[in-house]
Amino acid sequence: MVAVTLVSRAGYFRQEIDPQGRQIEHADDWDPARYATRLQATVALDLEDRQVWVGGWLYVLSSRVDGGVPVLLLDTDLPVNDPLDRDITHYLYGGDETYRMKQEVVLSVGGIAMLQAMGFKLMGYHMNEGHSAFLTLALLQRFAYSSEGLRPGESPYDLPRVRELCITFTPHTPVETSHDKFDYDLVRRIYGDLLDLGTVKLLAGEDKLRAR
C-alpha cells in the first residue's frame, strides 16, 4: 500500500475557546522537513496554461504487521513555480472554487504521475471522497491516448476497466452538498487538456462537473 495526499503546510490550526465559548483559530504551520524526506522526483502539470511543478515528501508510517506504509506528501511550494501556484498545497480547507479544483487536480493527476515517476506498479486505487475524483478522468485519458493497460477488444474509453482499477470509494458525508461541483468553463480554463468535453459531461454531469 502507498498513500498520496497534499503536504498541507498550513492546513491545520491550534484551537482556543474563549470565555464566551467561541472558537479562535491560531495559525499552526509545520515544516515537513522535520518529519519527512524530500523526494528527488518532480512532475509537471499544465494548469491555467501554466506549467506547475509538483514535488513531494516521503513519510513512512510504521506498521505492526509488516514494515511500513509510504506516504507521499505532494508539494507545489517550489521556487520554479509561479507565486500563484506555490500555495496550492498549503491549506487543507480554504480558498475559492478555483483553488479547490487546482488542489484536486494536483492530488489526482499529479499523484498518479508521481507514483509512476517513482516506479510504483499499482494494482488499484482507493479514493477518499471526491478529493481525488479527477483520478478517474486521468485513467480514461491514459487509455484514450495510449495502449497502456488495454486488453484485446477494449475501447480506450472503457469504463469497466476504470471501475476495476478504482477499487473503493469512501464517502464520509454522503449528502449532495458535501460534494464539490465545478462549472465547465472553470474546468476548461484550469484543465484544458481534459478528455472530450462531451464525454466528460456524460460521465460527470451535464450542467456541472460533479467530483464524486
N, C-alpha and C positions, 0 to 999 in steps of 0.2 A: 504494500500500500504506500502511496505517496500523496500528500496533501498539498493543495495550492491555494493561497489566499493573498491578500494585499498586506503590505507591511504596516499600514495604518500608524504612522509615526505619531500622529496627533489624534488618534481615533478614540481614545478614552478620556475620561475626566475624573478628577477627585471630587467626591460628593461631600457637600456640607449642608446640614439642615439648620436653618436659622430659628430664632425663638418663636417665630410665627408658623413654623412647620413647613416653610418653603424650601425648595431645593436650590442650592447655589452650586454652580459648576465652576471648578477651577481647572485651568489647563494642566495637563499631566503628560507632557511629551516624553517619549522614551527613545533611546538610542539603540537601534538593532545591533550595532557593532558590539555592544556589551554582552549579547546573548547568542548571536548567530554569526556565521561566517559568510562573507560576501562571495557570491557566485562569480565565476570567471565568465560565464556565458551571458550575452545580451542578445535580445531580439528586437526587431523593428516592426512597428505598425504604422499605417497611414490613417491619421485621424484629422479631420478638417483640412485635408490637403497638406498636412504637415507630417513629417516623419517623427514618430515618437519612439524613443529607445526605452526598452524595458529591461532593467537588470533585476537583481534579486539577492536574497539571503537564504542560507540554509540553516535550519534549526532541526536537530534530531530529537524527537520525542522518545524518551526511554520507554521500553516495553518490558513487562514482566514475563512475557511469553517468549519472544524471540527477537533479540537485538533491539532495534529502534525503528521508528517511522520517520522518514524525511519529510520535513515541512518546508515548502518553498514560499518565501515572502516576496511577492513581486513589488518592484520599486521603480518609479519613474523620476525620482529626485536625482537626476544625473546632470552634470554640467553641460552635456551636449544638447540637452533638450531646451526647447523654448520655455521661458518662465511660466507661460500659461499652462504648460503640461507637467511641470515638475511636482505640483502638489496633487496630481490626480490620485495618487495612492496614499495621501496623508490622512484623510478623515473617514472614519467608519460610517458615520451618519452626518450628512450635511451637504450643502451645495444645492444647486438647482437641477432641473431635469437634464441639462446638458452635461453637467458634472457627473451625475449618476450614470448616464449612459456610457460616458467615457470609461468610468470605473468598470462597468460590466463588460465592455469590450476588452479592456486590458486584462481582466481576470480570465475571461473565456478564451478569446483568440490568442492573447499574449501567453496565457497559461499553457495552452496546447503547444505553441511554438517553443516555449521554454523547455517543456518536457521533452520535446523532440531534440532540441539543441543539446540537452544533457544526456541523450541516449536512452531514455526510458522506453521500454516496449510495453504498451498499455493494452490490457485486455478489455477494459471497460471504464466507464466514468460514472461517478456518483455526483449529482448536482444538489447543492444546498439552496432550496427555494429558487427564486428567479434570478439570483445574483449572477449565475453563470449560464443563463439561458442562451446567450449567443454562441455557446459551445455547440449547440445543435446545428446552427447555421454554418459554423466553421467546418463541421464534419461534412455537411452537404456540399460545401464549396470544395472540399478536398476531393470528394468523389466526382464532382461535376467537371473538374478541370484536370484530373489525372486518373490513372487506372489503379491507384493505390487502394488496396483493400477490396476491390471489386471481384466478385465471383462470376463464373460463366453465366451469361444471360442477365446479369443485373443491370439496372438502369443507373446512371450517375446520380439521379435524384431518388435513390432507393430508400424510402422511409423505414421499412422494416430493418434494414441494415443499421441505420442510425439509432433506432429504438433498441436494437440488440446491443449496441455499444454503450448506450446510456442506460446503465443497469437499474439505477434507482433515482428517485427524486423525493427530497424531503421537504414538505411544506410545514412550516411551524405555525403559520397563521393562515389557515385555509379559508380566507374570505376575500372577496373581489378587490376591496380597497387596499389590501396588503401587497398586491402585485403591481409592479411598475408597468406603465403604458407609455409608449413613445410615438409622437407624431412622425409620419413617414417623411415629412420634409426635414425633420431633425435627423432621422436615420440616414437619409440621403446625404445630408451635409456632413455628418460626422464619419459615416462609414460607407462612403460612396461605392466601394467595390463589392457590396453585398451581392448575393445572388439576384437573378432577375426579380424585379420588384413584384411582378405579378405572381411569381411562385411564392415569394415571401408572404404576400397577402393571403394566399390560400392557406398557408400554414400558421400564420401568426395573427390573423385578424384583418378584416377589410379596411376598417377605419383607422385603427392604430395598431402598432406592433405591441403585442402583449407578451411580456417577459415571464412566461410561466410554462 
